[in-house]
């Protein structure tokens, strides 16, 4: 049985520790919000599956191989002979200042269809479907696929989580609102920054507005300030853990994976937030979107050691 099905685009990532224009050594890996969440959930012991389209090329093979090695179910991944696997480039001109450039226009990831999403949902029968606001920005077919699979999940009684994850290089806030607001009736758990809440809601109290529309958990992330969760029963807050930030890329996805893991375990909001900020703290302590994500066995290490420690 599948605990979580995630749908989106994974890309090959190229990272340098200095301005890329200077050349030098680069590190090759994979990146993508939905695949990051899938890896995070798999490391925490959940059966996670990722659906996406990659090119029939070496970068596509790297994505498949990496996800399989991390315990993610890749049976729904399709290779597109007619397109290419996108990639994302990161460089760091200063400490924890990361520049990102995308090379994905017309990539295989944008060829996702509603038919394959519906088939995967039916075959996986997950306990939870996780979507983001990135995928519908990639193409008209991706947008239609997200709406179709969300509605199918609701009809099947499968809870849907949505991370707004607005990317201004992909579309405007207005375009994002036009695409994401129709998804609201199917969303149970919503992740957004305070600024992103305005894409889906209006008025002085956007979280309350979203709860009134049927969202069960409105989770607002605030980076170094932690996160809060609004439900019909009240509001919970959790500060971020005090760790040295090496690379903040991927922290939001790590938080989502931790929160959803606790949700799947049936834990209350305060514990969901705690696991979320803990996973985020692990992520920012090392370079990479997902490489430092915790396992069940390592989850408690940061809480036990506020400062550097050697475990002997």
N, C-alpha and C positions, 0 to 999 in steps of 0.2 A: 504494500500500500504506500502511496506517495503522501507525504505530509504537506509539502508545498510545491506548487508548479510556478515557476517564474518565466516570463516571456519578454524578450528584448533583443538588443544587439550587443554582442561581445566583439571587441576589437583587439588587435595586437597593440601593445603599448611599447613605446621606445622612450627610455628615460636617460637623461644625463644629469650629473650632479653639478654642472656649471652651465653657463649659457651655451645653447646648442650651436650657435654660430662659431664658437671656438673649436668645434670638433671634439675629438677625443673619444674615450670609451663610452659605450652606451649599453644599457641593460634591456633585454627583450623579455616581455612577459605578456599577460593578457589583462584586459580591463573591460568594464561594462557594469553599470549599476546593478542590473538584474542578476548577472552571473556572479558578481561580488556577493550579493545577498545569498545566492544559492550555495556558494562556497562556505560562507559564514554559518549557514544553517547546517550544512553537512558536517562541519567541524564540531558543531554542538550536538551532534548525534541524531539529527533529523534526516528523513529520507527526502532529499530535495532533487527536483528535476528542472532542467533549463531547456526552453524551446527557443530556437533562433535559427537564422540562416547564415551560413558562412560560405565563402568562395571555395571552389574546388582547387585549393592551392595550399602551399606550405603554411602560411599564416592560419588558414582554417584548420589545418591539421594540428597546429600548436594549440589552438583553442580547445578542440575536442580532447586532445591528450591531457592538457592541464586540468580540465574539468573532471575528466574520468579519474585522474590521479588523486583529485581532492574528494572523490566519492560522490560526485554529482551525476545523476542519471542523464545521459546524453542521447537516449534512444530517439528523441523527437527532433534532434538537430538535423537540418537539411543542408546539403551542399548544392550551391547554384553554379552550374557550369558557365552560365552566361555573365557572371559578375565576379567581383573580387571581395576579399575580406578587408574591411576598413581598418585603419590604424589611428592611434592617438599618440601624440608626442608631448612629453613633459620635459621641461628643463627648469633649473633653479638658479636664478640670478642672485638670490640672497637666501639666507636661512628661512625656511618655511614660507618662502614666496615662490610659488610654482606657476609657471606659464604653461597653458594648455593650448594645443592646436589640433583640430580634428581633420582627418582626411577620409571622409566617409560618403560624400555626395555620390549617389548612385550605387552605393555598396550593396553587397548581398543582403545585409541586414534589413535594408529598406524593401526587400521583396517579400516580406512576410505576408501571408494571406489569412483571411478569416477561416477558410476551410481547414488549414492545417492546425490552427489554434483550437478550433472546435473539436477536431479529431484527437488532439493531444489531451484536451480537458476530459473527453469521454474515456480515453484509454487510461489516463493516470488516475482519474477520480480522486483528486487531492483533497486534503482536509482544508486547504487554504490556497487561494490564487493570489499571487503578488504581481502587481503591475506598476509601471512608473509613467510619469508624464513625458519621458524622453521618447519612448517608442512611437506614440502617435504623431510626433513631430517629424518623423523620418520620411513618411510618404502617405498618400491617400489610402493605399491598401493597408498600411500599418494602423492608421487611424480607424478604419472600418473594422479591422481585426480586433482591436482593443475593445471597441464597443460591443461587437458580437460576442466575444468570449466573456466579457463581463456580464452581459445579459444572460448568457447560457449558464454561467456559474450561479447567478441569483436564482434562476429557474430550478437548478439542481440542488439548491440549498447549500452551496459552497460559499463561505465568506470570502470577500475580496478585500485586499489591502492595496492602497494606492499611495505611492510616494510622488508628490508633485514634481520635485526635482527639475525645476524650470531651467532651461538652457537658452539664454538670450541669443546665442549664436544660431540656434535652430529656428526659433520663432519668437514673435512678440508676445507680450502678456495677453493682449486681446485675442490673438489666434489661439494661445494656450487655453484661455477661458472658453472659447467657442468649442474646443475639442474636449476639454476635461469636464466641464459642467454637466454634459449629458451622461457622464459616467457616475455622477454622485449618487443616483438612486440605487446603485449596486454596491457602493463602497461601505464597508463596515469599519475599517481602520484606516485613518488618513494620516499621513506624515507630511509635514510642511514646515518651513521656516515661518517666522512671523510675517515676513514680507510676502511669502507665497500664499498665505491664507487669503489675501485680497484677490487672487486669481479666481478663487472658487466661491468666495462669499463677499458680502458687502455689509456696510453698516459699521457701527462702533464696536460691536462684539461678534466678530466673525466666527469664533469657535462655537458660541451659543447658536448662531445661525446654522452652522453645519450640523450640530447635534439635533436641531429641530427638523432638519431635512432627512434624518435617519442614520447619520453616521454614528457609530457606537463609541469609538475612541478617536478623539482629535488630538494627535500628538504633535506638539510644537517643539522643534529643535532649535537650539540657540548656541551651538558650537561650544566654546569654552565656558559658557554660562549654563550648560547642561540642557535639560529638557523638562517639559511639563506635559501632563496628560489630562484632557478634559473628558469627562463622561457625564451621564445623567446623574450620577451619584456624587459628583464633586470634582475637584481639581487636585492633582498631585504634582509635586515638583521634585526634581533630583539634580543636584549640582554635578558638574563634571568632576571626574577624578583628577587629582593634582599630579600630573605627569609631565615630563619634558616632551614637548612636541618636536618631532623630527620631520614629519611629513603629514600634513592634514588631509591630503587627498584620500578619499575612501572612507573617511570617518563617518559620514552620514549613512553610507551603506552598511557599515559595521554596526552602527546603532540600530538600524532597522532589523538586521539579522538577529541581534541580541533581544530586541523587544519582541519580535515575532516568535523567537524560540521560547521565551517565557510565556507568551500568549498560548502557544501550542501546549505548554506544560500546565496550563490552567492556573497560572499565578496571577495575583491581583495587580492593579496598576502600578503600585509603588515598586514591586519586585520586577515588573516588566521594564520600568524606567532604569532600575539599578542594573539589570543585565545589559540593557542598551548602552548606558554610559560606560560600563565596564568594557564591553566589546569595542566601543569607540576609542577608549583609552589604549587598549592593546594596539589598535590600528595606527594611531598617530605616533606611537613610539618607535616605528621603523619605517623605512622607505617601502612604498608599494601600496596598491589598493587593497590587497587582501592577504599578503604574505604573513603578516603578524597576527592574524585573527586567532582568537583563543579556541581551545577545545574545552570540553566539560572538565577535564582534569586540571587545566591551567586557569580556569575562570577566577579562582580565589587568590591568585598570586599577588595581584596589585593591591587588593584590600589589606593584605597582611604586611605589605612593605611600602610605606610612604616614600622612602628614600632608597637609594641603590642598595642592593643586598646580594650577597653570594649565598646560594642555597647549596649547602654541602651535605 
